Structure formats: structure tokens, C-alpha cells
Amino acid sequence: MPETAPLPPAPRSAVVTGGGSGIGRATARALADRGAAVLVVGRTATDLAGTAEGYDTIRTLAVDLTEADAPQKVVDTAVRELGGIDVLVNNAAALGHRALADVDPQQVAAQLATNLAVPVLLVHSALDALAADGGGTVVNVGSSGARGSRAWAGNSVYGATKAALDFLTRTWAVELAPRGIRVVGVAPGLVDSGFAERAGMSPEQYEGMLRHVGGLTPQGRVGTPEEIAWWIAQLTRPDARYLTGAVLPVDGGLSLT
Ligand SMILES: NC(=O)c1ccc[n+]([C@@H]2O[C@H](COP(=O)([O-])OP(=O)(O)OC[C@H]3O[C@@H](n4cnc5c(N)ncnc54)[C@H](OP(=O)(O)O)[C@@H]3O)[C@@H](O)[C@H]2O)c1
């Protein structure tokens, strides 16, 4: 049997983008519950403070990640306040679907920047911190609707950013393995994270979508942020170390239909 190195310790430090709400908040708390010091990043300071409430080990950084100096600021803050970056969760995203006929240039630019350019620049800035102490883990949060040959009307731009993120996951897994860095993805199905307002939907549209997609899902319901966060935390465990480049659909079977 080939020899394996002893297991590294559980992650001691983690950065979660979009950590002020939904899946990001649940992920930050799941990682903190497992012993990591966590930096949550987003634009809304009050939301970030809500995530940190009751957690001494969760720090906050309010910044727009699409600003030019933001990635380096995130890395510098994490290294200073957490002592390093064992885990980086690229979770922040500009959500929202729109028919091509109704495309809005500002939304297109925000989705390409937030969902695609930000993860690239953030991982780039974090490379040395991630490679320290034997190598850390990057988790990219994609979307089960952008996997395989699936397609539906209105999902072109958002879905394209998520399909591209899966490609980054595979490519970085190969490129960064020699530095000991693992790169994995989690692709949620529809999750009741309360993202309606951010995605420009009315409460009625949001409720209707949850009902509709819940009905299409083999398990008969949409997911919860905690059900996604649990898998993200599992994938960062030291005993998950032989996994890299994989994207795990966590979607109640939706992507199989
Ligand atoms: N919910 C679902 O059904 C679902 C399904 C598939 C995939 N996902 C993915 O899961 C992830 C989390 O989504 P969610 O459902 O939890 O939605 P959410 O609550 O709207 O989370 C998105 C987060 O990103 C942050 N964000 C957006 N733009 C930002 C920017 N420029 N700079 C910094 N932070 C920014 C938002 O905070 P601020 O606005 O305060 O900055 C927010 O906390 C996303 O990657 C999404 O694509 C969600």
C-alpha cells in the first residue's frame, strides 16, 4: 500500500465570502462550530454582524469584493486576524435570472464580476496563505442547474458564471495540487436562503418558485442553507484530503431529472 502522510489538523482558519446571509452564514457557523476562526466578507456590515452574533471566533469584513483592492484586503485581514487561510469558500454571488430579451447590462457586469472574476482574483491573492502549513482547501459554490447538459430559459448569464466556476474548480485542482491546495465545488439545488430581494424578485415570485422547484425535485422539497453548509464543512476536513477537482451536487436529486 502507498504511504500517506499523517492527517493534517482540522482547518483553523477560514474565509467565507457572502457570509452575511443564507448559505454563507450557515457555512461560517458550521466551520466555526468545528473549531475554525472565520472571516466573513460581504458588503452589508449589519448582516455580517448578525452572522457573528454569539460567536467569538467569527470576524467580519465589510467590503465590495468587486473593488480592485478587495481581494488583497481580504487576504491581509485574514492573515492578520486569523493567522492564515486554511479554507477559502467562494460563496458570494450576484443571483438572478433574466431572459436574454430583457438583459440588463449592469446585472450582466455584476454577475460576471462577482461570480467569476472575484473568485479568480481572491484565490490568486490567497495562494501563498493557502499553500502554507501543508496546503488548504478552496470550496467554490456553484449551482446544480448549471451542471451537465441542463438548461432553462432565463438562466444563461448566471448559469454560465456557475458552469465556468466548475471549470475553474477542475483546472485549479490540477494546477494547485503540487502546492498541496485542494479545490472542490458544491453545487446546490434550490435553497430557501431568502435570496429573493437580492435577486430582484417579489416575495410572491419567490414563494412561487420555491413551490414549483420543490415539486420538480425528487425529494419533493427545496434545501436549507444548513444542508449545503454541512457538505462544505465536510469537504474541508483533513480526512477528505484525497478529493480534489470534484463538484458535488447537493440538490435533493434535482439534477437527475
Ligand atoms: N439559494 C439557492 O437556491 C442557490 C442555488 C444554487 C446556488 N446558490 C449559490 O449559493 C451561494 C449563496 O447564495 P444564497 O442563496 O445564500 O444567496 P444570498 O443570501 O443572496 O448570498 C449571496 C451573498 O453574496 C454577497 N455578495 C453579493 N455581491 C457581493 C459583492 N460584490 N461583494 C461582497 N459580497 C457580495 C451578499 O452580501 P451583500 O449583498 O451584503 O454584499 C450575500 O451575502 C451563491 O454562490 C449562489 O449562487 C444558491
The ligand as an ORCA input file, in Angstrom:
! r2SCAN-3c Opt
* xyz 0 1
  N     -30.188     29.808     -2.912
  C     -30.171     28.994     -3.948
  O     -31.191     28.443     -4.363
  C     -28.874     28.708     -4.643
  C     -28.870     27.713     -5.625
  C     -27.686     27.401     -6.284
  C     -26.541     28.086     -5.948
  N     -26.573     29.059     -4.998
  C     -25.325     29.765     -4.709
  O     -25.114     29.769     -3.299
  C     -24.365     30.939     -2.942
  C     -25.041     31.673     -1.804
  O     -26.332     32.093     -2.221
  P     -27.514     32.362     -1.202
  O     -28.684     31.617     -1.699
  O     -27.065     32.185      0.200
  O     -27.843     33.896     -1.526
  P     -27.535     35.256     -0.742
  O     -28.033     35.147      0.649
  O     -28.057     36.353     -1.596
  O     -25.947     35.293     -0.688
  C     -25.144     35.997     -1.562
  C     -24.134     36.742     -0.717
  O     -23.163     37.349     -1.561
  C     -22.857     38.618     -1.048
  N     -22.390     39.469     -2.143
  C     -23.011     39.708     -3.318
  N     -22.299     40.572     -4.049
  C     -21.191     40.878     -3.321
  C     -20.074     41.737     -3.532
  N     -19.941     42.458     -4.661
  N     -19.135     41.824     -2.562
  C     -19.247     41.112     -1.422
  N     -20.280     40.286     -1.164
  C     -21.241     40.177     -2.107
  C     -24.179     39.130     -0.469
  O     -23.983     40.081      0.572
  P     -24.084     41.679      0.346
  O     -25.229     41.930     -0.580
  O     -24.249     42.228      1.723
  O     -22.761     42.053     -0.245
  C     -24.756     37.844      0.113
  O     -24.403     37.685      1.467
  C     -24.211     31.751     -4.224
  O     -22.966     31.457     -4.815
  C     -25.330     31.227     -5.104
  O     -25.054     31.411     -6.465
  C     -27.711     29.388     -4.344
*
